[in-house]
Amino acid sequence: MSQSRLSTAIQDGLLVLPQGDITLMRPPATYDVAELPRAHIRIMHGFYPDAADWRIAGFPVDQGMTRAASAIVVLPRAKALAQAMIAEACAKADLVVIDGQRTDGVDSLFKTCRKRLGDLPSITKAHGRLFWFPATDAFSDWAAGPPVKGLHGFYTAAGVFSDGKVDAGSSLLAEALPAKLPARMADLGAGWGYLAQAVLARDGVTAIDLIEAEAQSLACAQLNISDPRAAFHWADALQWAAKPGYDGIVMNPPFHTGRAADAGLGRGFIQAAARLLAPHGKLWMVANRHLPYEATMAENFRNVDIIGGNGAFKLFHATRPMR
């Protein structure tokens, strides 16, 4: 197996980390830490599946960052989130290392950092780049502020799905929900709470669980929804368990891992919904029109109907889940 950019830089003597704790910021569970001193590794993560995997592997995990000698920023897709992570790393570490793929914008970010700091050491490998610099206040303007309430009336934050706007698919599904819904509901992949708020506006609902893997999105949902019928869970929807089963589920499942579309993720959500629903339970789901979910729906529900949509999205209603 080829070495990672981080391992290569350390083994070749190009990158020398100062003694002390090393915080890895939002690393995927497969991130290479072979050249790092295990006892000094700290993981900062807001994405539950990766955070859980790092905990299982025996590493300390926290949603926030504490003081560290080094911070390794593993570049996320969202530019605003990447910038906020760099600002936080500069504020709480002595050395900042940035590691990312070209498809996630690392080369553009490298150029921006060089404009502010001058020449920087870096290595390129495996369609990505690793570069580093001593902590500086040159990026203080990138620091993340608190969640902001947009013109749509909801709080969102940098890096969350549908930041600053209502997702068109979620809006379409919210409009299509019936006037009365089952009593005990769940929103799988609830984001910042738009669909859950629409559910709570319907008659018949006595409780809803918002299940969301991204901690920052869930924090926004807690600002957006003050209804006591709502419960908030930082969790992986694919692994979530509920007893008894839900009477109804709504969802706008994600379909990306990194920048690549992954229909398997949406299929996993469909399977999870069938598992989590009571025998009489009902599912309402929106999906991008090009995603091939029909077969998975038919494999997991006895009754499946397309109840609407447009050129970009399709709406599903399914009943009688199969176990």
Secondary structure, DSSP 8 states (H G I E B T S, - for coil): ----HHHHHHHTTS----SS-EEEES--TT---TTS-GGGEEEE--BHHHHHHHHHTT--EESS---EEEEEEE--S-HHHHHHHHHHHHHHEEEEEEEEEGGGTHHHHHHHHHHHH----EEEETTEEEEEEE--GGGGGG---S-EE-TTS-EE-TTSTTTTS--HHHHHHHHHS-SB--SEEEEET-TTSHHHHHHHTSBT--EEEEEESBHHHHHHHHHH---TTEEEEES-TTT---SS-EEEEEE----EETTEE-HHHHHHHHHHHHHHEEEEEEEEEEEETTS--HHHHHHHEEEEEEEEE-SSEEEEEEEEE--
